[in-house]
Amino acid sequence: QSRAAPTEQREGRWMQGEVHDPRAYLIGGVAGHAGLFSTAEDLARYAQMMLGGGEYGGVQVLRSDTIDQMTTPHEVAGQFRALGWDFRGGYSSNRGTSMSPRAFGHGGFTGTAMWIDPELDLFVVFLSNRVHPDGKGSVNPLAGRIGAIAADAISPAGPLPTPKELHPVLTGIDVLRRDGFKSLAGRRVGLITNQTGIARDGTSTIRLLHEAPGVDLRTLFSPEHGLQGSLDAARIADSQDARTGLRVYSLYGETRRPTPESLAGLDTLVFDIQNIGCRFYTYVSTMGEAMRAAAEHNLRFVVLDRPNPIGGVLIEGPPIGAGRESFVAFHDMPIRHGMTVGELAEMFRAELNLKVDLEIVRMEGWRREDHFEATGLPWVNPSPNMRSLTQAFLYPGIGLLEFTNLSVGRGTPTPFELFGAPWLDGRKFVEALHRENLPGVRFRAIAFVPESSKFAGVRCGGVRIVLTDRESFRPVRTGLTIARLLKEMYPNDWQPERLDTLLRNKVVLEQVLAGVPAKEIERDGRPELDEFLKRRSRYLLY
C-alpha cells in the first residue's frame, strides 16, 4: 500500500492504496469495475499472457478459446466493446491511433491505460495519478499519443506520413461568421445540414444561424443518415430539432427534393455538409436536387464551402455512361472528382442549366493538394460507417463493390478497411493481390464476423487493406483489380450483377468481367478523363 501513488483526499486523508471509486469504496472496496492495484511490470506479464493466447512462462493461465471470446468485438450502442475490453468507442481516446483494428484495452479513472495489439504483437501500459491533488488532471490524449508512437515504431507497413505543415482553413461557415453573416442579412433561411456542419471551433451551423442577428432561420433539412448522421435506414422520417425546436424535413424519405410545403415562407436555402470526394456519396446529390428546387421556386442558394478531404488534384474512375444518372450518380463525373461542394454547385448550375441565384461562400486557406489533416479542422464522421480519413481514401474503390455479395466491413469496427465473404480464402487472395503490385497499399489475410449488415454473424475469410502512401494510392484501380480477381478466382461464388449500381458504366463493367487489367481500363478511359479535366477547370475556385 505504501508504494501506491496517492490520488485525492477523502475523509481528511490522502487516498493511497485504497479504492478511489466512491461506489466501490462504500461496499468495502471490492467491485468488478474498480479497486485493482498493480505495477507496470506485472501488467506487462498479464499483457504478454493475453498476446500468448492465454499462456505465459510455460503455464496455460487461460484457455485460448477463452481469450478469443474475451477479445471478440461486439457492437453496443454504435460502439465496439468486448468482454471487459474497449475497442473503439467514446472512451478510447487513450488508444493509439495507429494501432491495428484488433487492438483492445481499457483505461482507469485515476489516469491509467493498457492497450494490447495482437496484430502488431504490442502492448502499451501507462500508469499515472492524474487526479492528484485536485482531480483535474487529464492524460488520455497523452496515453493515446504514446500508444501511437509505439505502434508507428514497429508497424510492418510503417506509419502514414503526417502533414509537413498545417495550412489552417476557414470553411464557408467560418468566413460567414467572421463577416457578420452579411450575405444572409434579412433572409428567411432553410438550412440543409447534418452533424458535419460545424465551425472551426466546433459550434454547429444550426446554432450559429439560429442565433445570428438579422438571420431568420426557419427550417432544417437533413440528408441521408439524418440530422445527426447516425441513422442507417432506407428511408428517414421528418423530425424536430431538440435544441431549436425547428422542423427537420428529411431529404432521404418520401422525397429527395424539398417540397413546396417545406419551402413555404423561405427565400434562401443554405447548404453546409462535409462531402468526402466520391461521386456515389449521396450528399452532393442532395445538394443538386435542392438546387433544382431552388431554381423552380426562385430561391437563392448559398453553399458554405468545405475541403475535399481526399484532395482536390487527382481524379480517377470512369464517368457515368450516357443516361445513367441516379441518386448515386447525380452528374457526369468520375468516381473521384477532386472538387469541393462549392465547385460542384457551380458545375451543376452551368451544365444542368439551372436558373438559380447561386452564391458560394468560399473557404480561406485551403490548398488543392492538401489532405484533411493539413487543414487543422476537426474530423467529424460524415456518416455512421465513414469513421476516419483512411476510410474516405479507400471508399471510392472498396465502396464500389458493396452492392455485390461481398462484405466491405459494415458491421465491423473498420468498414471499408477490409472485405471478405464466407467463400473467400484470404491468404490466397492476398497472394494474388500482391502479385498485382498496386501502389500505396498492402494487404493482410484475416477472418472476421460482421455484427450486422451483410453476412451478419457469419465467419468470413477476408483481406485487410493497409494504406501506406496516400499520394500514390489509386482507390478505383484497387477496387477494379479486386473485382477482376473475384471474377477469376470465384466465378461460381461472386455475384457481380450489381457491380454496376455504383460503377454506372457498362463499358467498364464488361471490361472488368472480361478480365481486362485496371491499368488498361484506365488507358482506354483517359480521353474521357482529359475531357472532364477541361470541363472541371471552368469551375475551380481554389
C-alpha positions as CSV (number, residue, x, y, z in Angstrom):
1,Q,0.0,0.0,0.0
2,S,2.8,2.4,0.8
3,R,4.1,2.0,-2.8
4,A,0.8,3.2,-4.3
5,A,0.6,6.7,-5.7
6,P,-1.7,9.0,-3.8
7,T,-4.8,10.4,-5.6
8,E,-7.2,12.8,-3.8
9,Q,-8.2,13.5,-0.2
10,R,-11.2,11.7,1.3
11,E,-12.4,11.9,4.9
12,G,-9.5,14.2,5.8
13,R,-6.7,11.9,4.5
14,W,-5.0,11.2,1.2
15,M,-6.2,8.1,-0.6
16,Q,-3.2,5.8,-1.1
17,G,-3.6,2.2,-1.9
18,E,-7.3,2.2,-1.4
19,V,-10.1,2.2,-4.0
20,H,-10.8,5.7,-5.4
21,D,-14.2,5.0,-6.9
22,P,-16.8,6.2,-4.3
23,R,-19.3,3.4,-5.0
24,A,-16.7,0.6,-4.7
25,Y,-15.5,2.3,-1.5
26,L,-19.0,2.2,0.0
27,I,-19.1,-1.6,-0.5
28,G,-15.7,-2.2,1.0
29,G,-13.5,-1.7,-2.0
30,V,-14.4,-5.0,-3.7
31,A,-16.1,-4.5,-7.1
32,G,-15.7,-5.6,-10.7
33,H,-15.1,-2.1,-12.0
34,A,-12.6,-0.5,-9.6
35,G,-10.1,-1.1,-6.9
36,L,-7.3,-3.2,-8.6
37,F,-3.7,-2.2,-7.8
38,S,-0.7,-3.4,-9.7
39,T,2.7,-2.5,-11.2
40,A,3.8,-1.8,-14.7
41,E,5.9,-5.0,-14.5
42,D,3.0,-7.2,-13.5
43,L,0.7,-5.6,-16.1
44,A,3.4,-6.4,-18.7
45,R,3.2,-10.0,-17.7
46,Y,-0.6,-10.0,-18.0
47,A,-0.4,-8.4,-21.4
48,Q,2.1,-11.0,-22.6
49,M,-0.2,-13.7,-21.4
50,M,-3.1,-12.2,-23.4
51,L,-0.8,-12.0,-26.5
52,G,0.3,-15.5,-26.0
53,G,-3.2,-17.0,-26.3
54,G,-3.5,-17.4,-22.5
55,E,-0.1,-18.8,-21.9
56,Y,2.8,-17.2,-20.0
57,G,6.1,-18.7,-18.8
58,G,5.1,-22.2,-19.8
59,V,1.8,-22.0,-17.9
60,Q,-1.6,-22.0,-19.5
61,V,-3.4,-19.4,-17.4
62,L,-6.5,-19.1,-19.7
63,R,-7.6,-21.3,-22.5
64,S,-7.1,-19.9,-26.0
65,D,-10.8,-20.0,-26.8
66,T,-11.5,-18.0,-23.6
67,I,-9.1,-15.3,-24.9
68,D,-10.9,-15.4,-28.2
69,Q,-14.2,-14.9,-26.6
70,M,-12.9,-12.1,-24.3
71,T,-11.4,-10.2,-27.3
72,T,-14.1,-10.5,-29.9
73,P,-15.7,-7.1,-30.5
74,H,-19.5,-6.6,-30.4
75,E,-21.4,-3.6,-31.5
76,V,-23.0,-1.9,-28.4
77,A,-25.0,1.3,-29.0
78,G,-22.9,2.2,-32.0
79,Q,-19.6,1.5,-30.3
80,F,-17.5,-1.7,-30.3
81,R,-16.7,-3.5,-27.0
82,A,-15.5,-6.9,-25.9
83,L,-15.9,-8.7,-22.6
84,G,-14.3,-6.2,-20.3
85,W,-12.4,-4.5,-23.1
86,D,-12.8,-1.4,-25.2
87,F,-12.1,-1.5,-29.0
88,R,-13.2,1.8,-30.4
89,G,-15.8,4.0,-28.8
90,G,-16.4,7.1,-26.8
91,Y,-13.9,6.1,-24.1
92,S,-11.0,5.0,-26.2
93,S,-9.2,8.3,-26.7
94,N,-6.3,6.7,-24.8
95,R,-5.9,4.2,-27.7
96,G,-3.0,4.8,-30.1
97,T,-4.5,5.9,-33.4
98,S,-2.1,3.8,-35.5
99,M,-2.8,0.6,-33.6
100,S,-4.4,-2.1,-35.6
101,P,-8.2,-2.7,-35.6
102,R,-7.6,-5.8,-33.4
103,A,-6.2,-3.7,-30.5
104,F,-8.2,-3.9,-27.3
105,G,-7.7,-2.1,-24.0
106,H,-9.1,-0.1,-21.2
107,G,-8.4,3.0,-19.1
108,G,-8.8,3.8,-15.4
109,F,-10.4,6.9,-13.9
110,T,-7.3,7.9,-11.9
111,G,-5.1,8.0,-15.0
112,T,-4.2,4.6,-16.2
113,A,-4.4,2.8,-19.5
114,M,-3.4,-0.5,-21.1
115,W,-3.8,-1.4,-24.7
116,I,-2.9,-4.8,-26.3
117,D,-2.5,-5.2,-30.1
118,P,-2.3,-8.8,-31.3
119,E,-1.7,-7.8,-34.9
120,L,1.4,-5.8,-34.0
121,D,2.4,-8.1,-31.1
122,L,2.4,-5.0,-29.0
123,F,1.2,-3.8,-25.6
124,V,1.4,-0.3,-24.0
125,V,1.0,0.3,-20.3
126,F,0.5,3.8,-19.0
127,L,0.2,4.5,-15.2
128,S,-0.3,7.9,-13.6
129,N,-2.2,9.5,-10.8
130,R,-3.7,12.3,-12.9
131,V,-6.3,13.2,-10.3
132,H,-3.7,14.2,-7.7
133,P,-4.1,16.5,-5.9
134,D,-7.4,18.1,-7.0
135,G,-9.0,15.7,-9.5
136,K,-8.4,18.0,-12.6
137,G,-5.6,16.3,-14.5
138,S,-6.1,14.9,-18.0
139,V,-3.9,12.2,-19.5
140,N,-6.0,10.2,-22.0
141,P,-4.6,12.2,-25.1
142,L,-1.0,11.7,-23.8
143,A,-1.6,7.9,-23.3
144,G,-3.0,7.7,-26.8
145,R,-0.1,9.6,-28.3
146,I,2.4,7.3,-26.6
147,G,0.5,4.3,-27.9
148,A,0.6,5.7,-31.4
149,I,4.3,6.3,-31.2
150,A,4.9,2.7,-30.1
151,A,2.7,1.3,-32.9
152,D,4.3,3.6,-35.5
153,A,7.7,2.4,-34.5
154,I,7.0,-1.3,-35.1
155,S,4.2,-1.4,-37.7
156,P,5.2,-3.6,-40.6
157,A,3.5,-1.2,-43.0
158,G,5.1,1.9,-41.5
159,P,3.1,4.9,-40.4
160,L,1.4,7.2,-42.8
161,P,3.2,10.5,-43.1
162,T,1.8,13.4,-41.1
163,P,1.5,16.7,-42.9
164,K,4.8,18.5,-43.1
165,E,3.0,21.7,-42.1
166,L,-0.5,22.8,-41.3
167,H,-2.4,25.2,-43.5
168,P,-5.3,26.3,-41.3
169,V,-8.5,26.6,-43.2
170,L,-11.6,28.8,-42.6
171,T,-14.6,26.9,-44.0
172,G,-17.6,28.8,-45.5
173,I,-19.4,29.0,-42.2
174,D,-16.2,30.4,-40.5
175,V,-16.0,33.1,-43.2
176,L,-19.7,33.8,-43.0
177,R,-19.5,34.1,-39.2
178,R,-16.4,36.3,-39.3
179,D,-18.1,38.7,-41.7
180,G,-21.1,39.1,-39.5
181,F,-23.5,36.9,-41.6
182,K,-23.9,39.8,-44.0
183,S,-24.8,37.7,-47.0
184,L,-27.8,36.3,-45.1
185,A,-29.0,39.5,-43.5
186,G,-32.7,39.8,-43.7
187,R,-33.1,36.4,-45.4
188,R,-35.7,33.7,-44.5
189,V,-33.5,30.7,-44.4
190,G,-33.8,26.9,-44.8
191,L,-30.6,25.1,-43.8
192,I,-29.5,21.8,-45.3
193,T,-27.0,20.3,-42.9
194,N,-26.1,17.5,-40.6
195,Q,-23.6,16.9,-37.8
196,T,-20.6,17.9,-40.1
197,G,-22.0,21.4,-40.3
198,I,-19.7,23.0,-37.7
199,A,-17.4,25.9,-37.5
200,R,-13.7,25.6,-36.8
201,D,-14.3,25.8,-33.0
202,G,-17.0,23.1,-33.1
203,T,-20.1,25.3,-32.9
204,S,-22.8,24.0,-35.1
205,T,-24.0,25.9,-38.1
206,I,-27.6,25.4,-36.9
207,R,-26.8,27.2,-33.7
208,L,-24.8,30.0,-35.4
209,L,-27.6,30.8,-37.9
210,H,-30.3,30.4,-35.3
211,E,-28.6,33.0,-33.0
212,A,-27.2,35.3,-35.8
213,P,-28.8,38.7,-35.6
214,G,-30.7,39.5,-38.8
215,V,-30.9,35.9,-40.0
216,D,-34.3,34.2,-39.8
217,L,-33.6,30.5,-39.7
218,R,-37.0,28.9,-40.2
219,T,-36.5,25.3,-41.3
220,L,-33.9,22.5,-41.4
221,F,-33.4,19.8,-44.0
222,S,-31.4,16.6,-43.4
223,P,-29.7,14.3,-46.0
224,E,-29.1,10.5,-45.9
225,H,-28.3,9.3,-42.3
226,G,-30.4,12.2,-40.8
227,L,-29.5,15.4,-39.0
228,Q,-27.1,13.7,-36.5
229,G,-25.6,11.4,-39.1
230,S,-26.4,8.3,-37.0
231,L,-29.2,6.6,-39.0
232,D,-28.6,3.8,-41.5
233,A,-32.0,3.3,-43.0
234,A,-33.6,3.1,-46.4
235,R,-35.9,6.0,-45.5
236,I,-35.7,8.6,-42.8
237,A,-38.8,10.4,-41.5
238,D,-39.2,14.1,-40.8
239,S,-38.4,15.2,-37.2
240,Q,-37.8,18.2,-35.0
241,D,-34.5,19.6,-33.8
242,A,-34.4,19.4,-30.0
243,R,-32.2,22.4,-29.5
244,T,-34.1,25.0,-31.7
245,G,-37.5,23.4,-32.0
246,L,-37.3,23.8,-35.8
247,R,-39.0,21.3,-38.1
248,V,-36.5,19.0,-39.9
249,Y,-37.6,17.9,-43.3
250,S,-35.9,14.7,-44.4
251,L,-34.4,14.7,-47.9
252,Y,-33.9,10.9,-47.7
253,G,-37.5,9.8,-47.1
254,E,-40.7,10.1,-49.1
255,T,-38.9,12.7,-51.3
256,R,-35.3,13.6,-52.0
257,R,-36.0,17.1,-53.1
258,P,-37.5,19.9,-51.0
259,T,-41.3,20.1,-51.5
260,P,-43.3,23.2,-52.0
261,E,-44.7,22.8,-48.5
262,S,-41.2,22.6,-46.9
263,L,-40.1,25.7,-48.8
264,A,-43.1,27.8,-47.9
265,G,-42.1,31.2,-46.5
266,L,-38.4,30.8,-47.4
267,D,-36.3,32.9,-49.8
268,T,-32.9,31.3,-49.3
269,L,-31.6,27.7,-49.0
270,V,-28.2,27.2,-47.4
271,F,-26.1,24.1,-47.8
272,D,-23.4,23.1,-45.3
273,I,-22.4,19.4,-45.3
274,Q,-18.9,17.8,-45.4
275,N,-18.6,15.6,-48.5
276,I,-15.8,13.0,-49.0
277,G,-14.9,13.5,-52.6
278,C,-16.6,10.4,-54.1
279,R,-19.3,10.5,-56.8
280,F,-21.6,7.9,-55.1
281,Y,-21.6,9.5,-51.7
282,T,-25.0,11.0,-51.8
283,Y,-24.6,14.4,-50.1
284,V,-23.8,16.1,-53.4
285,S,-26.9,14.5,-54.9
286,T,-29.0,16.1,-52.1
287,M,-27.4,19.4,-52.9
288,G,-28.1,19.0,-56.6
289,E,-31.8,18.2,-56.0
290,A,-32.1,21.1,-53.6
291,M,-30.6,23.4,-56.3
292,R,-33.3,22.2,-58.7
293,A,-36.0,23.0,-56.2
294,A,-34.4,26.4,-55.5
295,A,-34.5,27.2,-59.3
296,E,-38.1,26.1,-59.6
297,H,-39.2,28.3,-56.6
298,N,-37.0,31.3,-57.3
299,L,-34.9,30.9,-54.1
300,R,-31.4,32.0,-53.5
301,F,-29.0,29.1,-53.0
302,V,-25.9,29.6,-50.7
303,V,-23.2,26.9,-50.4
304,L,-20.9,27.2,-47.4
305,D,-17.8,25.5,-48.9
306,R,-15.7,22.9,-47.3
307,P,-12.5,21.0,-48.2
308,N,-12.4,17.9,-50.3
309,P,-10.8,15.7,-47.6
310,I,-9.0,13.4,-50.0
311,G,-7.6,16.3,-52.0
312,G,-8.5,18.4,-55.0
313,V,-5.9,17.4,-57.6
314,L,-6.3,13.7,-58.5
315,I,-9.3,12.3,-60.5
316,E,-9.9,8.6,-61.0
317,G,-12.6,6.2,-62.3
318,P,-14.9,6.3,-65.2
319,P,-17.5,9.0,-65.7
320,I,-21.1,7.6,-65.9
321,G,-22.4,6.4,-69.1
322,A,-25.0,8.5,-71.1
323,G,-28.4,8.4,-69.4
324,R,-27.1,6.6,-66.4
325,E,-27.8,9.4,-63.8
326,S,-29.2,8.3,-60.5
327,F,-29.2,9.4,-56.9
328,V,-25.8,7.7,-56.5
329,A,-24.6,9.2,-59.8
330,F,-26.1,12.7,-59.9
331,H,-24.0,14.1,-62.7
332,D,-21.5,13.1,-65.3
333,M,-18.2,13.0,-63.5
334,P,-15.5,10.4,-62.4
335,I,-15.8,8.4,-59.2
336,R,-13.1,10.5,-57.6
337,H,-13.7,14.0,-58.9
338,G,-11.3,16.2,-56.9
339,M,-13.8,19.1,-56.4
340,T,-15.4,20.8,-53.4
341,V,-19.1,21.1,-52.9
342,G,-19.0,24.7,-53.9
343,E,-17.2,23.9,-57.2
344,L,-19.7,21.1,-57.9
345,A,-22.5,23.6,-57.3
346,E,-21.0,25.9,-59.9
347,M,-20.8,22.9,-62.3
348,F,-24.3,21.7,-61.7
349,R,-25.7,25.2,-62.3
350,A,-23.9,25.6,-65.6
351,E,-24.1,22.1,-67.0
352,L,-27.7,21.4,-65.9
353,N,-28.8,24.9,-67.0
354,L,-30.3,25.7,-63.5
355,K,-31.6,29.2,-63.3
356,V,-30.7,29.7,-59.7
357,D,-29.3,32.6,-57.8
358,L,-26.2,30.8,-56.5
359,E,-23.6,32.2,-54.0
360,I,-20.6,30.2,-52.8
361,V,-19.1,31.4,-49.5
362,R,-15.5,30.4,-50.3
363,M,-13.0,28.9,-47.9
364,E,-9.9,30.7,-47.0
365,G,-6.5,28.9,-46.7
366,W,-7.4,25.7,-48.5
367,R,-4.9,24.3,-51.0
368,R,-5.9,21.7,-53.6
369,E,-3.0,19.3,-52.8
370,D,-3.8,19.2,-49.1
371,H,-5.5,16.3,-47.4
372,F,-7.9,16.9,-44.5
373,E,-5.3,16.7,-41.7
374,A,-3.4,19.7,-43.1
375,T,-6.5,21.9,-42.6
376,G,-6.4,21.8,-38.8
377,L,-10.2,21.3,-38.9
378,P,-11.9,18.8,-36.6
379,W,-12.8,15.5,-38.2
380,V,-16.5,14.6,-37.7
381,N,-17.7,11.2,-39.1
382,P,-19.8,12.2,-42.1
383,S,-21.9,9.0,-41.8
384,P,-22.1,6.0,-39.5
385,N,-19.7,3.9,-41.5
386,M,-17.2,6.7,-42.5
387,R,-15.1,6.8,-39.4
388,S,-11.7,8.0,-40.5
389,L,-9.9,9.8,-43.3
390,T,-8.3,6.4,-44.2
391,Q,-11.8,5.1,-44.9
392,A,-12.6,8.1,-47.0
393,F,-9.5,7.4,-49.2
394,L,-10.5,3.7,-49.5
395,Y,-14.2,4.3,-50.2
396,P,-14.1,5.2,-53.9
397,G,-12.6,1.7,-54.6
398,I,-13.9,-0.6,-51.9
399,G,-17.3,1.1,-51.6
400,L,-17.7,0.4,-55.3
401,L,-18.0,-3.3,-54.5
402,E,-20.6,-3.3,-51.8
403,F,-23.8,-4.0,-53.8
404,T,-22.3,-7.4,-54.8
405,N,-22.3,-10.3,-52.4
406,L,-19.1,-9.2,-50.7
407,S,-18.9,-7.7,-47.2
408,V,-16.9,-4.4,-47.2
409,G,-16.7,-4.3,-43.5
410,R,-20.0,-2.9,-42.5
411,G,-20.8,-4.2,-39.1
412,T,-17.2,-4.3,-38.0
413,P,-15.1,-1.6,-36.3
414,T,-13.4,-0.6,-39.6
415,P,-15.7,-0.5,-42.6
416,F,-14.0,-0.2,-46.0
417,E,-10.6,-1.2,-44.5
418,L,-11.5,-4.8,-45.1
419,F,-13.6,-7.0,-47.3
420,G,-14.5,-10.7,-47.4
421,A,-17.1,-13.4,-47.7
422,P,-17.7,-16.9,-46.2
423,W,-16.4,-18.4,-49.5
424,L,-13.3,-16.3,-49.8
425,D,-9.8,-17.6,-48.9
426,G,-8.0,-14.5,-47.5
427,R,-4.5,-16.0,-47.8
428,K,-4.8,-16.9,-51.4
429,F,-6.5,-13.6,-52.3
430,V,-3.7,-11.6,-50.6
431,E,-1.1,-13.5,-52.6
432,A,-3.0,-12.7,-55.8
433,L,-3.3,-9.0,-54.9
434,H,0.4,-8.7,-54.0
435,R,1.2,-10.0,-57.5
436,E,-0.7,-7.0,-58.9
437,N,1.9,-4.5,-57.4
438,L,-0.8,-2.0,-56.6
439,P,0.8,1.3,-55.4
440,G,0.4,2.8,-51.9
441,V,-1.2,-0.2,-50.3
442,R,-0.6,-3.6,-48.7
443,F,-2.9,-6.5,-47.8
444,R,-3.2,-8.9,-44.9
445,A,-5.2,-12.1,-44.7
446,I,-7.8,-12.0,-41.9
447,A,-11.0,-13.6,-40.7
448,F,-13.9,-11.6,-39.3
449,V,-17.5,-11.9,-38.3
450,P,-19.8,-8.9,-39.1
451,E,-22.0,-7.9,-36.2
452,S,-24.6,-6.5,-38.6
453,S,-25.2,-5.9,-42.3
454,K,-24.1,-8.4,-44.9
455,F,-23.1,-11.9,-43.5
456,A,-24.1,-10.8,-40.0
457,G,-22.9,-13.4,-37.5
458,V,-21.2,-15.5,-40.2
459,R,-17.4,-16.0,-40.2
460,C,-15.8,-14.6,-43.4
461,G,-12.5,-15.1,-44.9
462,G,-11.1,-11.7,-45.8
463,V,-8.5,-9.2,-46.5
464,R,-7.4,-6.2,-44.5
465,I,-6.3,-3.2,-46.6
466,V,-3.3,-1.3,-45.2
467,L,-2.8,2.2,-46.8
468,T,0.9,3.0,-46.9
469,D,1.1,6.0,-49.3
470,R,-1.9,8.2,-50.0
471,E,-0.2,10.1,-52.8
472,S,0.5,7.0,-54.9
473,F,-2.6,5.0,-53.9
474,R,-5.3,4.7,-56.5
475,P,-8.6,3.5,-54.9
476,V,-10.6,2.9,-58.0
477,R,-7.7,0.9,-59.6
478,T,-7.6,-1.1,-56.5
479,G,-11.3,-1.7,-56.4
480,L,-11.5,-2.8,-60.1
481,T,-8.5,-5.1,-59.6
482,I,-10.3,-6.7,-56.7
483,A,-13.4,-7.2,-58.8
484,R,-11.4,-8.8,-61.6
485,L,-9.7,-11.2,-59.2
486,L,-13.0,-12.1,-57.6
487,K,-14.4,-13.0,-61.1
488,E,-11.3,-15.0,-61.9
489,M,-10.9,-16.9,-58.6
490,Y,-14.5,-17.3,-57.5
491,P,-16.6,-17.4,-60.7
492,N,-19.3,-19.6,-59.1
493,D,-19.4,-17.7,-55.8
494,W,-19.0,-14.0,-56.5
495,Q,-22.2,-12.4,-58.0
496,P,-21.1,-9.3,-60.0
497,E,-24.5,-8.4,-61.4
498,R,-24.9,-5.4,-59.1
499,L,-21.4,-4.0,-59.5
500,D,-22.8,-1.5,-62.0
501,T,-25.1,0.0,-59.3
502,L,-22.3,2.4,-58.3
503,L,-20.0,2.0,-61.3
504,R,-22.7,3.3,-63.8
505,N,-20.6,2.4,-66.8
506,K,-21.4,-0.6,-68.9
507,V,-18.3,-0.5,-71.0
508,V,-16.0,-0.6,-67.9
509,L,-18.2,-3.3,-66.4
510,E,-17.8,-5.5,-69.4
511,Q,-14.0,-4.9,-69.4
512,V,-13.8,-5.9,-65.7
513,L,-15.8,-9.1,-66.2
514,A,-13.7,-10.0,-69.3
515,G,-10.5,-9.9,-67.2
516,V,-9.1,-6.6,-68.6
517,P,-6.4,-5.3,-66.1
518,A,-7.3,-2.0,-64.4
519,K,-4.4,-0.2,-66.0
520,E,-5.7,-1.0,-69.5
521,I,-9.1,0.2,-68.5
522,E,-7.5,3.5,-67.3
523,R,-5.6,3.9,-70.6
524,D,-8.8,3.3,-72.6
525,G,-10.7,5.8,-70.5
526,R,-8.0,8.5,-70.5
527,P,-9.7,10.7,-73.2
528,E,-12.9,10.9,-71.1
529,L,-10.9,12.0,-68.0
530,D,-9.0,14.6,-70.0
531,E,-12.3,16.0,-71.2
532,F,-13.6,16.1,-67.7
533,L,-10.4,18.0,-66.6
534,K,-11.2,20.6,-69.2
535,R,-14.8,20.9,-68.0
536,R,-13.7,21.0,-64.4
537,S,-11.2,23.8,-64.9
538,R,-14.1,26.3,-65.6
539,Y,-15.5,25.8,-62.1
540,L,-12.4,25.6,-59.8
541,L,-12.4,28.2,-57.1
542,Y,-9.0,27.5,-55.5
